[in-house]
Amino acid sequence: MPHSDELLWGAVGDISRFAALLTMAELGLADHLAHGPLDTGELARRCGAHAPSLRRVLRELAGMDVVRPAGPDTYDLTARGTALRSEVPDSIRSSIRMLGEEGFWYAMGMLPATVRDGSSAFAKRYGHLYDHLAKNPTSSSMFDDYMRRRAVPLTEGLAKRYAFPATATMVDVAGGKGHILATVLHANPTMRGILFDLEHVAAHATAALAAEGLSDRTEVVSGDFFASVPAGDVYLLASVLHNWDDEDAVKILRNVRRAMNPGGSVLVLEVVLPDDETPHLGKDFDMRMLAIFNGGTERSRDEYAALLGQADLALGDVVELGAGASLIEAISR
Ligand SMILES: C[S@@+](CC[C@H](N)C(=O)[O-])C[C@H]1O[C@@H](n2cnc3c(N)ncnc32)[C@H](O)[C@@H]1O
């Protein structure tokens, strides 16, 4: 643990570093530098920026080892900076853009107001996140991309660590465009899958699953999980329950329990909070849940067990998947 001043001043500096990264992502600097170094004037011309301002951002970015000087007033992309290119497999560009989107910035900046009155300043200004995304296709597609990329290590862990029944139908509840479902089905060639999400998201899932060559083993169903979910054997709820308060989370779980075929199971993939005061990624995520959702919250293992119990489900194994996330298995009681 660094000295507290270092930690505190580091956190203060993180705002500037994030803003510099956001500028790099928004202006597409990594794509412009992908084919070799450019001088600041030429880079500014290509990305439509004010050269003297851009020069100052490049100096900050060089300190973060995402660009490096390659001659007088000239910068090149580093290996780390390559992750900000749009088309590389591990691209972080749209995730940074999504987290730097006006509404997300506003939500974090207004956290003190949210904490004062216990009601999300983001929700007051923009409405529920998923209604906001339904009206803003660009933000919605950045959000889906962020969720997909964030899930990659967890999804691989899930596909490897969980013994799916060979002929099961998995329902990916609120599964976005189906990136997790696709990984599970590729690893389990005799399984079938149903992707369930809101209409504006599900509309894109059909094409995404077709691109994965999975049209014949998948069905895409759109709807509202507070009304009902499709029948199946294994239910996946990945990064879903943490968006909702206990009452709503139990409603979702009860609808899953009601639709589940006999002998079915529920897999909840979430960051599980430790019971102590140690630093944990889940506590960072929890600030975002607090800022954006009324009632959205990260939970501990006991809190998940209590939620499941209210939906007549019993907690089974809890397996750490890495990147701070766990797989919580539940079966009907
Ligand atoms: C945080 S994302 C998780 C996506 C995916 N499970 C993953 O882990 O990448 C939450 C998802 O819930 C969906 N969603 C929100 N409200 C919903 C509702 N009422 N019914 C069905 N899906 C909903 C959103 O469209 C979004 O895709």
The ligand as an SDF file (V2000), in Angstrom:
LIG
                    3D

 27 29  0  0  0  0  0  0  0  0999 V2000
  -24.8920   -4.4190  -17.4870 C   0  0  0  0  0  0  0  0  0  0  0  0
  -25.6380   -5.0670  -18.9250 S   0  0  0  0  0  0  0  0  0  0  0  0
  -25.1200   -6.7550  -18.9070 C   0  0  0  0  0  0  0  0  0  0  0  0
  -25.0590   -7.3630  -20.2740 C   0  0  0  0  0  0  0  0  0  0  0  0
  -24.4800   -8.7920  -20.3100 C   0  0  0  0  0  0  0  0  0  0  0  0
  -25.2000   -9.6970  -19.4310 N   0  0  0  0  0  0  0  0  0  0  0  0
  -23.0000   -8.7780  -19.9570 C   0  0  0  0  0  0  0  0  0  0  0  0
  -22.6180   -9.2610  -18.8920 O   0  0  0  0  0  0  0  0  0  0  0  0
  -22.2150   -8.2670  -20.7420 O   0  0  0  0  0  0  0  0  0  0  0  0
  -27.3180   -5.1780  -18.4190 C   0  0  0  0  0  0  0  0  0  0  0  0
  -28.2970   -5.6050  -19.5260 C   0  0  0  0  0  0  0  0  0  0  0  0
  -29.6310   -5.5830  -18.9760 O   0  0  0  0  0  0  0  0  0  0  0  0
  -30.5190   -5.2970  -20.0290 C   0  0  0  0  0  0  0  0  0  0  0  0
  -31.8030   -4.9110  -19.4450 N   0  0  0  0  0  0  0  0  0  0  0  0
  -32.0520   -3.8060  -18.7080 C   0  0  0  0  0  0  0  0  0  0  0  0
  -33.3350   -3.7810  -18.3270 N   0  0  0  0  0  0  0  0  0  0  0  0
  -33.9290   -4.9080  -18.8240 C   0  0  0  0  0  0  0  0  0  0  0  0
  -35.2460   -5.4500  -18.7490 C   0  0  0  0  0  0  0  0  0  0  0  0
  -36.1970   -4.8040  -18.0860 N   0  0  0  0  0  0  0  0  0  0  0  0
  -35.4910   -6.6400  -19.3480 N   0  0  0  0  0  0  0  0  0  0  0  0
  -34.4950   -7.2860  -20.0310 C   0  0  0  0  0  0  0  0  0  0  0  0
  -33.2260   -6.8270  -20.1350 N   0  0  0  0  0  0  0  0  0  0  0  0
  -32.9450   -5.6480  -19.5320 C   0  0  0  0  0  0  0  0  0  0  0  0
  -29.7830   -4.1810  -20.7500 C   0  0  0  0  0  0  0  0  0  0  0  0
  -30.2910   -3.9410  -22.0440 O   0  0  0  0  0  0  0  0  0  0  0  0
  -28.3300   -4.6840  -20.7340 C   0  0  0  0  0  0  0  0  0  0  0  0
  -28.0270   -5.4260  -21.8900 O   0  0  0  0  0  0  0  0  0  0  0  0
  1  2  1  0
  2  3  1  0
  2 10  1  0
  3  4  1  0
  4  5  1  0
  5  6  1  0
  5  7  1  0
  7  8  2  0
  7  9  1  0
 10 11  1  0
 11 12  1  0
 11 26  1  0
 12 13  1  0
 13 14  1  0
 13 24  1  0
 14 15  1  0
 14 23  1  0
 15 16  2  0
 16 17  1  0
 17 18  1  0
 17 23  2  0
 18 19  1  0
 18 20  2  0
 20 21  1  0
 21 22  2  0
 22 23  1  0
 24 25  1  0
 24 26  1  0
 26 27  1  0
M  CHG  2   2   1   9  -1
M  END
$$$$
